[in-house]
Amino acid sequence: MKVLENLLYNEEHEWIQLEGDVATFGITDYAQDMLGGIVYVELPEEEDEVEQGDSFITIESVKAATDVLSPVDGEIIAVNEALDDAPESLNDAPYEAWIVKIRVNDLSQLDNWMDKEAYEAFCAKEA
């Protein structure tokens, strides 16, 4: 399982790279492995407002469809439209194939996210 140093992780196996108040968001290597072959990603629209805990993305794999909940309150400022044509890139390169960029309204919503070491320990307990 690949885990990168410069990202934050949550218990839903999602990652964020924070630059100022903009969070680049994606799924981890662990998540893509559990999902299996990803065949479709339903993306939100740019300028959509999202609220923490609300479903905002659907990922369909050969195993199932999974609703992804927004990790924060904010505004979608960019969508990785390459996923429309190549959703499998989430399997091939989960840390390069980001899903959306969100302008975060309240950075304290990320206080419980884990660094690399804490996430690796969390995954080890789940295995």
N, C-alpha and C positions, 0 to 999 in steps of 0.2 A: 504494500500500500504506500503510495506516494503522498507525502504531506510537505508543503512548502513552509519556509521559515517566516516570510513576510506577510502572512495572511492571518485573519481571525476566523475561527470556526465555531459552529454551534452544534447542539446535540441532534439536529436534524440532518447533519452531514452536508451543510452548506458552508461556503466560504465568502468572505468579504475582504476586499483590499480597500482600505480607507485612505483617501487623499483629500484633506480638508474636510468638507461636509459631503463629499461624494463617495458613495460606496459602490464599487464594482462587485457584482454578486454572481455566484455560480454554485455548482454542486461539486462535491469532493470526489476524489478517486474512489473512496469507499462507497459513496452513494451510487456512482455510475456502475460499479461492479454489482451492487445489490439489485439495481434496476434491470440489468441485462441490456440487450441491444435497444438503444433509443431510436424510435422511428418517427417521432413527431414532437414538436414543442409548440404549444399555444402561448404566444407572447402577448404581453400588454402593449398598449400604445404609448408612444412618447407623449409626455405631458399628462398622463394619467396620474391622479393622486392615489396613493396607496396608504392603507392603515395597517399597523402591525397586527399580525394574526389573521388577516383576511387573505383568502385564496386569490392569487394574482397571476399564476403561471400553471399550466398543466403540461406534464411530461408524460408522453406515452411511450412505453417500451413493449417488447415482445411479451413481457410478463403481465403488465397492468398499466393503467393510467393513474398518475399520482398528481394530486393537487399540491402545489408549493405555496406556502403561506409567506406573506410579506414579513421580513424580519424587522422592519422599522416603519414609522410613519414618514412619508415623503412624497417626492414627485419623480416619476420615471423621466430621466433626461436623455437616455440612449437605450436602444434595443439592438441586440446582436442579430440583425436580419439574416446573416449568413446561416443561422440555424434553420431558416425556412427550407433551404436547399440541402443542408448537410447536418441534420440533427444528430447524426452519429458522431460528429466531432466532440460531443459531450462525453462519449465513451473513449474516443481516441486521445483526447487532450483536455481533460476536464478543467485544468487550471488556465489554459489558454482560451478555451471556448466559454468566455463569460456569457451571461444571459442578459442582464440589464445593468444599467447604472442608475442609482437612486440618489437624489439630493435629499439628505437626511434632515428631518426637522428637529430631532432630539437625539444628539449623540449619546446620551446616557442610556438609550435603549440597547446599546452595544456593550454595556459594562459587563455583562455575564458571558460574553463570547470568550473562547479559549485561544491561547497561543498554540504553537506547534506541539510543544511537549505535553500540555494538558489535553489536547485533542488526541494525541497518540495514546495517552494513558486511558482516555475515555473509550477509544476504539478497542483497546486491548481487553477492557472489561466486558465489552459487548460480544467479543468473539467466542 
